[in-house]
Amino acid sequence: MAPTPLDRVKLHLIEHYTASVAVKRRYQSARRQDQARQTRRAILDAAARLFVDPGYAATPLTAVAAEAGVAIQTVYAVFGSKRQLLSELVDVTIAGDDEPLSLPDRPFVAEITALADPVAKLARYARHLTETHVRQADVMIALAGAATADPDAAAIWRKNAEERRRGMGMLAADLATTGRLRPGHDADSVADVLWLAMDVRNYDWLVRQRGWSVESYQHWFVDTVAGAILDRA
């Protein structure tokens, strides 16, 4: 039996209602996700300020919640613990964002790999390293200090050190492909040199304590590493 005009009206109303509900739900879901990101960012920003001053050990999560303008239950719901908050703060501060991109997928890595000259590779990495240190120095120096007395901070510092060493292993392997390593060096020993030179405490001493420009710091990094690992060709 063919639908009557009344049936067609009812069907149209049902379709319109269903489509409206779907759109509304997508809008509400997107709005909730945006609110969740803003809340997470506010908590991380508050932790970044307070974990630096007065310091990680001296800052309870209640203080972070008050600084962020959220309930303490929200902090626990988002991060679960103070240690996890510190760990994620370190990760986000180093990366500069919370995008789910692994290190090999970061654009600067492809740029370094595309370069043929090892000194040019070091210079490109030095630029990235400086940008990272400018962003992370306060948090990482505070973490280094907290690690001397707090077991959670010490575990996160060790984890970060291991991750930095793995990252330098990738750069060292890339430098080894140029055939310019000094005799006696291999990718493993080059990674050790890079790992030592890129430590945030070097940046802290030279730029923040001694007043070097970031350009001078970059030249120091390139000259120091190149002089240690590359041949004279």
C-alpha positions in Angstrom: 0.0 0.0 0.0 1.4 3.4 -1.0 2.1 5.8 1.9 -0.6 8.4 2.5 0.3 12.1 2.7 0.0 11.8 6.5 2.4 8.9 6.5 4.9 10.9 4.4 4.6 13.8 6.9 5.2 11.5 9.8 8.3 10.0 8.1 9.7 13.4 7.3 9.3 14.5 10.9 11.0 11.3 12.2 13.9 11.8 9.8 14.2 15.4 10.7 14.2 14.6 14.5 16.7 11.8 14.1 19.1 14.0 12.1 18.7 16.9 14.6 19.5 14.6 17.5 22.6 13.2 15.8 23.9 16.7 15.0 23.2 17.8 18.6 25.0 14.8 20.0 28.0 15.4 17.8 28.1 19.1 18.8 27.8 18.2 22.5 30.5 15.5 22.2 32.8 18.0 20.4 32.1 20.6 23.1 32.8 18.1 25.9 36.1 17.1 24.3 37.1 20.8 23.9 36.2 21.4 27.5 38.2 18.4 28.6 41.3 19.6 26.7 41.0 23.0 28.2 40.7 21.5 31.7 43.7 19.3 31.1 45.7 22.3 29.8 44.8 24.4 32.8 45.9 21.7 35.2 49.2 21.2 33.3 49.9 25.0 33.2 49.2 25.2 37.0 51.5 22.3 37.7 54.2 23.9 35.5 54.1 27.0 37.6 53.9 25.4 41.0 56.3 22.5 40.5 58.9 25.1 39.6 58.1 27.4 42.5 57.6 26.4 45.3 58.7 23.0 43.9 57.3 19.5 43.3 57.7 18.2 46.8 56.2 21.3 48.3 53.1 21.4 46.1 50.1 19.2 47.0 47.6 18.4 44.3 45.1 20.6 46.2 47.3 23.6 45.4 47.4 22.6 41.7 43.6 22.3 41.7 43.2 25.7 43.2 45.7 27.3 40.8 43.9 25.7 37.9 40.5 26.6 39.2 39.1 23.1 39.3 38.1 20.6 41.9 40.7 18.3 43.4 38.5 15.4 42.1 39.0 16.7 38.6 42.7 16.5 38.9 42.5 12.9 40.1 40.0 12.1 37.3 42.3 13.5 34.6 45.7 12.4 35.9 45.2 9.9 38.6 48.2 10.8 40.7 50.7 13.5 41.3 53.4 11.4 39.8 51.4 10.9 36.6 50.7 14.6 36.4 54.5 15.3 36.6 55.2 12.6 34.0 52.7 14.0 31.5 53.9 17.6 32.2 57.4 16.6 31.3 56.2 14.9 28.1 54.0 17.8 27.0 56.6 20.4 27.9 59.3 18.6 25.9 57.1 18.0 22.9 55.5 21.4 22.9 52.1 19.8 22.4 50.0 16.8 23.3 49.7 15.5 19.8 50.2 11.7 19.6 53.3 11.9 17.4 56.3 9.7 18.2 59.8 11.2 17.8 60.5 9.6 14.4 57.3 11.2 13.1 58.2 14.8 14.1 58.9 17.1 11.1 62.3 18.1 12.3 63.5 14.5 12.2 62.7 14.2 8.5 64.5 17.5 7.9 67.6 16.3 9.6 67.5 13.0 7.7 67.2 14.8 4.4 70.5 16.7 4.9 73.7 15.1 3.6 76.3 17.0 5.5 76.8 15.9 9.2 77.6 19.4 10.4 74.3 20.6 8.8 72.5 17.8 10.5 74.0 18.9 13.9 73.1 22.5 13.2 69.4 21.6 12.4 69.3 19.5 15.6 70.8 22.3 17.6 68.1 24.7 16.4 65.4 22.2 17.5 67.2 21.5 20.8 67.4 25.2 21.6 63.6 25.6 20.9 63.0 22.7 23.3 65.3 24.0 26.0 63.6 27.5 25.9 60.3 25.7 26.5 61.4 23.1 29.0 64.3 24.4 31.0 62.3 25.6 34.1 60.4 22.3 34.4 63.4 20.1 33.7 65.7 21.9 36.1 63.0 21.7 38.8 62.7 18.0 38.0 66.4 17.5 38.3 66.4 19.1 41.7 63.3 17.2 42.9 64.9 13.9 41.7 67.6 14.2 44.4 65.0 13.8 47.2 61.7 12.5 45.8 61.5 8.9 44.5 58.7 9.6 42.0 60.6 12.6 40.6 63.8 10.5 40.4 62.0 7.7 38.5 60.6 10.3 36.0 64.1 11.9 35.6 65.6 8.4 34.9 62.8 7.7 32.4 63.5 11.0 30.6 67.2 10.4 30.6 66.7 6.9 29.0 64.3 8.4 26.4 66.9 11.1 25.6 69.6 8.5 25.1 67.4 6.5 22.7 66.6 9.7 20.8 70.3 10.5 20.5 70.9 6.9 19.3 68.6 7.7 16.4 70.6 10.9 15.5 73.9 9.0 16.0 72.8 6.3 13.6 71.9 9.0 11.0 75.2 10.7 11.4 77.0 7.4 11.0 75.5 7.1 7.5 77.5 10.1 6.3 80.8 8.1 6.7 82.3 11.1 8.5 82.7 9.6 12.0 86.2 10.0 13.6 88.1 6.7 13.8 87.4 5.0 17.1 83.8 6.2 17.2 80.7 4.2 16.3 77.0 5.0 16.6 76.9 4.0 20.2 79.7 6.2 21.4 78.4 9.1 19.3 75.1 8.7 21.0 76.8 9.1 24.3 78.5 12.4 23.2 75.2 13.8 21.9 73.4 12.7 25.1 75.9 14.6 27.2 76.0 17.7 25.1 72.2 18.1 24.8 71.6 17.9 28.5 69.4 20.8 29.6 71.8 21.6 32.4 74.4 22.7 29.8 71.8 25.1 28.4 70.9 26.3 31.9 74.5 27.1 32.8 75.5 28.8 29.5 72.4 30.7 28.6 70.4 31.2 31.8 73.3 31.5 34.2 76.1 32.9 32.1 74.0 35.0 29.8 75.0 33.4 26.4 72.7 34.1 23.5 70.8 31.1 22.1 72.8 31.5 18.9 76.1 31.2 20.8 74.7 28.1 22.5 73.8 26.5 19.2 77.3 27.2 17.8 78.8 25.7 21.0 76.7 22.6 20.6 77.6 22.1 16.9 81.4 22.9 17.4 81.7 20.7 20.5 79.9 17.7 19.1 81.5 18.0 15.6 84.9 18.4 17.1 84.5 15.3 19.2 82.9 12.9 16.7 83.7 14.0 13.1 86.9 13.5 11.1 88.7 16.5 9.7 87.6 16.1 6.1 
